[in-house]
Amino acid sequence: MKIKNRLSLITVMILLASCSQPTTDPLPEVDNNTYLEIINYSSTPFWGLYCTDTINNSWGENLLGDLIIASGDTYKVAINPGTVDIRVDTQATYGQGNGAWEQIGVVINDKESFSKALYDS
């Protein structure tokens, strides 16, 4: 009984540890002609990336998912062409992050890209 309880406790601890840590796995490559690229030259990791059309009142889901954009990393994500609003957050606070950078009304045409490098203030 003691061994079973210890194994259960170890399993729970491993699961909790894996859920609470952000991943810094290599960011996915995008094979698309229309994309958004964020380059992090700041000393702060980026936890949130949001891109939505300008008529939407909500930022929607975090495009990074469980990933972070660490200092020195570049992240590309395929997007639909059009006029979009973009926001990058520096804290993982479930949509209530600290906006490090925001740009409203970016026009990204089909087969084009928008690239933004962010630095420390």
LUMZAFI-380692 format. One record per residue (C-alpha): residue number from 1; x, y, z. Coordinates in steps of 0.5 Angstrom, whole numbers, m for minus. Layout:
<pts>
 num     x     y     z
 NUM     X     Y     Z
...
</pts>
This chain:
<pts>
 num     x     y     z
   1     0     0     0
   2     6     5     2
   3     9     4    m5
   4     3     5    m9
   5     2    11    m5
   6     9    14    m7
   7     8    12   m14
   8     1    16   m14
   9     5    22   m11
  10    11    21   m16
  11     6    21   m22
  12     2    27   m19
  13     8    31   m18
  14    11    29   m25
  15     4    31   m28
  16     4    38   m24
  17    11    40   m26
  18    10    38   m34
  19     4    43   m34
  20     7    49   m30
  21    13    50   m34
  22    13    54   m41
  23    16    50   m47
  24    22    53   m50
  25    22    48   m56
  26    24    50   m62
  27    19    54   m66
  28    15    51   m71
  29    17    53   m79
  30    12    56   m83
  31    11    54   m90
  32     6    60   m92
  33     7    66   m96
  34     3    70   m92
  35     5    70   m85
  36     7    75   m78
  37    14    74   m76
  38    16    77   m69
  39    24    78   m67
  40    25    78   m60
  41    31    82   m59
  42    29    84   m52
  43    32    81   m45
  44    24    79   m43
  45    21    73   m46
  46    14    74   m50
  47     9    70   m47
  48     3    72   m51
  49     2    73   m59
  50    m5    76   m61
  51    m7    77   m68
  52   m14    79   m70
  53   m18    82   m76
  54   m20    90   m74
  55   m27    89   m74
  56   m26    83   m68
  57   m27    86   m61
  58   m23    81   m58
  59   m16    79   m58
  60   m18    71   m59
  61   m13    66   m57
  62    m6    66   m56
  63    m2    64   m62
  64     4    62   m58
  65     0    56   m54
  66     5    54   m49
  67    11    56   m53
  68    15    63   m51
  69    19    67   m55
  70    25    67   m51
  71    30    73   m52
  72    34    72   m59
  73    28    68   m62
  74    24    69   m68
  75    17    66   m69
  76    13    66   m75
  77     6    64   m76
  78     2    63   m82
  79    m4    68   m82
  80   m10    70   m87
  81    m8    76   m91
  82   m12    83   m89
  83   m12    88   m84
  84   m10    86   m77
  85    m9    88   m70
  86    m3    85   m67
  87    m1    85   m59
  88     5    82   m56
  89     5    80   m48
  90    11    80   m44
  91     7    76   m38
  92     3    70   m38
  93    m3    72   m35
  94    m8    69   m39
  95   m10    74   m44
  96    m9    80   m39
  97    m2    80   m40
  98     3    86   m40
  99     3    89   m47
 100    10    90   m49
 101     8    92   m56
 102     1    93   m60
 103     0    96   m67
 104    m7    97   m70
 105    m9    97   m77
 106    m3    93   m80
 107    m5    91   m87
 108    m2    85   m90
 109    m3    83   m97
 110    m4    76  m100
 111     3    73  m101
 112     7    78   m96
 113     9    78   m89
 114    10    83   m83
 115    16    83   m79
 116    17    86   m73
 117    23    86   m68
 118    22    88   m61
 119    28    91   m57
 120    28    93   m49
 121    26   100   m48
</pts>
